[in-house]
């Protein structure tokens, strides 16, 4: 894969590969791929040279593109809201960066967030445009994210995730399940649902697997240990909701709540607690643990 184009004004280039049926103009192909972004926004990006071809050269809006082509574009958000939480760097060496991400902060630029993303913040703070996330966690989830800082060793560490050679442990707070035997393994087939950002379980061969146990059974809210064997989007959230114990403050599962501004006092009670693996360069066992903790939800006072 060719190197990603350099950032513009500190904003990294986003990459998209056009799907089947994309034989059209560049602007129409991108509108079809991202229907939530209006035509005026795309034409403005083309006019500013913020849409590039696979060679990293500015692309005209009317240029012909075909299925399978790779394009790059630069996101921009007017009046982007600041997220009032700070990340913490836990480990940094010549190859890896391990960071505690706060709730509400996205890992990558997406949607309404560009500069208010963990990647952008780290690239600016550490003055390193080579920082690339090796995996992602949801915007609402807090905890560990591991980044590559060295292009020469990046593929070796990416292989840990491709080959499922890295153990990821999470903690969650959710309603008690006194009639369920733990530990258990939840396997199911997950596919995109409606709206597009939600996942759902459907009949068919399982493509997701989660191991679930209980750490603390005190009260009506239990502390669970979760290990995603696979890495499907929203996997842990869907599996917990399907078991009858949706993670506390989950606005997507089991039912989609009305979308509104972030409620910072009610974070999703899901934490990426630890990452453990054999280092592909040295053969040493390595483990990183989050310094964050999930607080039990505060009881609502009687009037």
Steps between C-alpha positions, in 0.01 A plus 500: 500500500629845411577746781205712610522864384635751749257679736355839405483750787572207730200300375597151374368373168211255513510206258205348313488218247211537260255207500357309205287710268708815553562580131401866507639844576710534813249729671207267425694196621584667831144623545377144449759364744425765765133599455493705821749751354337744258625582150600855591741369765663259255532766228662733752754231587577439133543874440747525791704203379383289794407193293794304356550200277705191589819682398424782745416753228197734517198357322239697305136457601407390146789250464390147411553235767436127500431225754799407711676836470653648813436865577615722784313795648538742788217547745402842626242601758383856554462604867618164631403452865780442751486175698589590862698186586871427469683190383798359691809347340586184696790369292721626219797336330655498152217285360191524718286756675236389753240754608204514737215650298224679691131440438344704214826553306516318162821320409496619137355808330140417414171682455494815711846437646832573332729695730308362797623147436767304684714457188503871418578597860791255520648599165492864604623450857780258413588670167490167317294453183595129490272411792237249382249307715549123494136445602201707607245517778163674494479872570294426810745241634793605718835330541799364313582575138832390349669697221790434267755781482752329269397414141785249476357277775131579453403187308646271768273654764199518269545127453418447868148625433460329162604166650306547828828465684424779747271456801268793569318515831218739582293581807137606496229596746161351419187364672534181704430164338451275807342217299783476246797267547842660454749494339331468164581538133265694273520424129273654237485646154517880500401719206427868451150603597294817486611772531833419334708549817325224697572128489256213547504126549360300207461128423798332337853387567659686791755767410543641852606351832524653849605342830310641796553460875410686818751691714266650760144384580423760764159669454276539198787608276780250444853552376569272204822380338470489121742356247420550130650207311392664174487872431161579350361851540304546826546128568517518880212745520272282284591178683436650843168651389391170348576320827263741674768717662558804278806699605405794721438824303505327161296726272502250209409162653262334549295798378621809319446804717427840354821654373601812689808679626746291699403459863841514662363398841373171355788328316467152357622268774745311281877506547778348290695374801805313365698387194735201514716346226835350407709773342558403134841671496651378827288198595442650847162480674350848534190624678353848543224593745277805507532743789129582472215346699125471457300670771169351603205710382383753757157427650225744413393693809134489595310826461 
